[in-house]
């Protein structure tokens, strides 16, 4: 009996009638059996594919994809899924459609849905808008089907919105199920999951726990070096071309020997044997929020929109592109150094500092370098609150403007990205850009100002 036949028989035991002709918005809307059904079908398709069997369910049909933000993995995953099932994918490029000329969501939904079997939508750019757009789109489509405009009603698949990412969440969970042989085998285990382009990182989101201070004296450093083998994180020091500096000294980062074996290491890299590594943070954003304030009084109006993240742990990338944080620790010849950078670097005359003794290339990508080893001393909280928009306006009294045959005249000022409050240890790094691209090779959000006049005749 093939694996697919076994999976099909298991599928027959599940109560999943409510999934027929319904949309997939959120994972938490589905029952355990419905999620089980999705995993079962995925495993069956995988088995057929691996045995080079035909997986096509449709002889013809369209899968419409709408990506309102940039995407690589999700975009091509949807295209592959359509191809696997026998559907031809058609991408709606909003820039090449009539949407830019005023086409409504209702019109778009009905026009792109002719002969379509499934519609995948990704809209996660703005909190409070993604799911709203998907729901508005499908409500319009449902109305078109009910009124006879459409001969069939395609199903929506949420490819990501502002509140859920069902495809990635379920793909990650299925990977964990396969890795451990079942969800029940996770009981009693500590699992750390890190989001990223390589999928979930299991049992490996640990980091050496650095001390809260560097070596105070050369003697202290010498005693540590004589007792502890820390070449796994400090070998760059010992292989220095300058023999006089090829040993630990006052100001160097000190790593704790947490397992007491006098060797700084990651052990076998498991929860049972993590060596000197411990979980020190969570790279996933927590407490996403946004809110708007505003009032009107005597012709004056003020509106302010704030957006941010409560907490997100981030370790600056260890390479030349991250000089905004590491400066010459990453690349000594760097041409841009913050004016106050050296005041935060350790020296004989300046010992109470944030950064350690200056050593070139210790934060450059590579192994066995003290600042490339992720540690809690330089772990950053890139949670932030940003004033995304501030608009201040004044509408002149109508008894004034009507004398000039003007119904309404409003003068206003609008500013974008005016202020940002963040826990990051730098005035030169945009926390949103750090979250998007760890090596900081991106332009930050621009601060813009605009003055204008609204006139209604």
Secondary structure, DSSP 4 states (H G I P E B T S, - for coil): --HHHHHHHHHHTS--GGGTT--B--GGGS-HHHHHHHHHHHHHHHHHHHTT------SS-EEEEEESS--SHHHHHHHHHHHHHTPEEEE--GGGSGGGGT--HHHHHHHHTTTEEEEEEEE-SSTTTHHHHHHHHHHHHHHHHHTTSSSS-PEEEEEEESS--HHHHHHHHHHHHHHHTSGGGGTT-------STT----S---EE-B-SS--SSHHHHHHHHHH-B-HHHHHHHHT-SSGGGSS--TTS--B--TTSSSB---TTSSSTT-TTEE-----S-EEEEEEEEEEEETTEEEEEEEEEEEE-EE---SSGGGHHHHGGGT-TT-S---TTSGGGEEBTTB-S-SEEE--TTTTSSSSS-TTTS-BSSS-EE--EEEEEEEEEEEEPPHHHHGGGT-SEEEEEEEEEEEEEEE-SS-SS--HHHHHH-TT--SPPPPPEEEEEEEEE-
